[in-house]
Structures are given as structure tokens and as C-alpha cells.
């Protein structure tokens, strides 16, 4: 473990799904920290593949395809491109830069994405999603099971015909929290980064009373106010709200006063 860099050898837990954990873990390591990858969400293909297959067959009829997360890209785009080229008249949209990057890896560019705050609310503020732009058009939203309804409901209110396609499913960790508990007992767990309210709930369900006491005493870095609200509702108060995405989390970690 290196002690060089602004994170000074501190152990930082990365809780993103395993397929998306590497960039943040690498940034923590580059800043001198010791990343501990402990995914709070496990991702699998949707239980029923038929809705995705039907949407792909009808894709040229849509004007906009919204991808809620990199997982949505990973579980939908390969199947889309296996059927043929990306439809020329179909505009891709994404909630955040990680999803844009995932689309770009498949050669899909010209993606609509918010500039600063990365959530459904910010996406809906784009002029391309205003009522004048979407009224009478078909929109496909590729997402996981049980996603938020705000985006679809608002676009329908604006006159769009919206289909929500579940292309992956989320679940909590299948392993217990022994790795985290051991790190806490050894005094070598300095902070957690959490990018999902659902994942945070899974973590609290894994922990017993002693584990929750450790969690309450550990700085929790979150990149969205909605996650901070969820953390407070779960009885946590050592919460550091950072700017969005991995870059915001790293900036928050580096700026934190670890000696306070």
C-alpha cells in the first residue's frame, strides 16, 4: 500500500457494480489510496428477454433511445447491434457521462446528456426533451428492473409515447459483509463511496448492530443529494456530498480533512 499522494494509503471502499468499479478504483489508487471493491449491487440480464427483443425489432420506429446506466448499455446495445446498424434516425440519450462512454465504446456518438447534474431531472431539462421536441414521438427507455418512473411519466405528459424496456435486473450482494467487518476491526477502513440508494439499503441490511455502528462512524461519500437523503433516513450522518460522477467523488475524497 502506497502512502504517497493526497489519499495517503487510506482504504476507500468502492461499491459500484463490479463491471463499473475499475475507473473509480484506479483513480483512488492513483491518488495514493487503497481501493477496496465491494459491490453493493449485482447485475444480471433481465429475467424475461422478450421485451428487449421486441423493442429491438421495432427500434427504427423510435426517435429517442434513453439509456439509464452503463448496465443498460451493456445489456441492450450488443443485442441491438447484433441485429444490424444503429438506426440512422434514432438519437441516443444518457443520464450521465459513464453511460455516454459505454455507448461510445460501441461506436454510438452524438448522445444527449446533461452537462452538470446527472439524473433524470437534469435530462428532462434539455431542450431536446421539451414538449415541443418530443410531442408525438416514440421514446424507448432502457433500464433495470424497478427503475424510477419520473422520466417516463414526464415524457408522456409532454406528448411522447414511451416504452420502458427492462434489460437487466439488480440484486443485493450474495456474499456477506465479512470483508468490510474485518477491515473495520483491523482499523483500516477509512471511507466508503456509494453511488446508489438501493445499494446503500442492501449494505445496511447486511450489517448487524456492531457493523452499523462502524458504518455510522465512517465517512460516506455520495455524488447525489438523493443518496445523501437516503443515508440520513437510514440513520447515517457522516455524509459528504460530492460533485457528480467518479471525478466528483475523487475530488471530494482528496479535499476531505481526514484529521478532523
Secondary structure, DSSP 8 states (H G I E B T S, - for coil): ----STTTT-EEEE-S-HHHHHHHHHHHHHTT-EEEE--S-EEEE-S--HHHHHHHHTGGG-SEEEE-SHHHHHHHHHHHHHHSS--TT-EEEESSHHHHHHHHHTT--S-EE-SS--SHHHHHTSGGGSHHHHTT-EEEEEEETT--SHHHHHHHHTT-EEEEEEEEEEE--SS-SHHHHHHHHTT---EEEE--HHHHHHHHHH--HHHHHHHHTSEEEESSHHHHHHHHHTT---EEE--SHHHHHHHHHHHS-TT-
